[in-house]
Each structure stands twice: as C-alpha cells, then as structure tokens.
C-alpha cells in the first residue's frame, strides 16, 4: 500500500496546496479513505479488503483535482 500512498502524495504534490480548494480536496480524500478503512474494519473485512477500501477512498476524486 505504500506505493499507492506515494502515488497519491506525488500526484497531489503537483498542485498548489496553498489554494484552498486543492487542500480541501486532499483533506476530503484522506477523510474518505479513513472512513472507508473504519467501515471495512467494522465489517470485519480482511486486511487486504481493508487496504482496498482505503485506497479506493483515497483515489475516488483524483480526477477532480484538475477542476
């Protein structure tokens, strides 16, 4: 999962994080990822499925950063 986190940070790092809308999108994606992991753990999913849920949450809005 470190590769996915590195990708996310590298991708987001291409944008100006001083722009409030960009920082808001980054923080939103991180919150969605955390909530997805919490839900997966609540549902007693496997570690692999929990990681998939986390990464899915992290990546769910990548296309919106360019908007």
C-alpha positions as MATLAB code, in Angstrom:
seq = 'XXXXXXXXXXXXXXXXXXXXXXXXXXXXXXXXXXXXXXXXXXXXXXXXXXXXXXXXXXXXXXXXXXX';
ca = [
       0.000    0.000    0.000;
       2.978    2.321    0.338;
       3.174    2.576   -3.453;
      -0.406    3.837   -3.579;
       0.240    6.408   -0.849;
       3.387    7.549   -2.634;
       1.420    7.876   -5.872;
      -1.302    9.918   -4.159;
       1.199   12.247   -2.492;
       3.186   12.666   -5.697;
       0.032   13.335   -7.723;
      -1.365   15.844   -5.236;
       2.071   17.445   -4.892;
       1.803   18.613   -8.500;
      -0.905   21.047   -7.409;
      -0.584   24.211   -5.343;
      -1.625   23.160   -1.849;
      -1.866   26.845   -0.897;
      -5.041   27.002   -2.985;
      -7.856   26.319   -0.507;
      -9.886   24.224   -2.975;
      -6.906   21.942   -3.655;
      -6.142   21.464    0.033;
      -9.837   20.826    0.669;
      -9.838   18.069   -1.994;
      -6.734   16.457   -0.499;
      -8.159   16.534    3.025;
     -11.520   15.242    1.776;
      -9.866   12.284    0.028;
      -7.913   11.451    3.189;
     -11.092   11.558    5.286;
     -12.958    9.329    2.828;
     -10.050    6.861    2.872;
     -10.017    6.773    6.661;
     -13.786    6.318    6.848;
     -13.611    3.531    4.258;
     -10.989    1.736    6.373;
     -13.024    2.214    9.545;
     -16.088    0.792    7.830;
     -14.118   -2.157    6.447;
     -12.753   -2.897    9.916;
     -16.222   -2.589   11.446;
     -17.430   -5.138    8.911;
     -14.519   -7.423    9.867;
     -13.156   -7.477    6.337;
      -9.728   -8.912    5.686;
      -6.659   -6.694    5.877;
      -6.387   -6.846    2.098;
     -10.005   -5.728    1.648;
      -9.496   -3.009    4.242;
      -6.499   -1.754    2.270;
      -8.519   -1.842   -0.950;
     -11.258    0.194    0.727;
      -8.682    2.716    1.969;
      -7.003    3.162   -1.407;
     -10.376    3.386   -3.153;
     -11.362    6.182   -0.820;
      -8.044    7.931   -1.333;
      -8.279    7.751   -5.130;
     -12.013    8.346   -5.552;
     -11.684   12.036   -6.508;
      -8.297   12.164   -8.266;
      -9.907   13.425  -11.460;
     -11.379   16.394   -9.606;
      -8.029   17.928   -8.705;
      -7.710   19.421  -12.184;
     -11.125   21.074  -11.978;
];
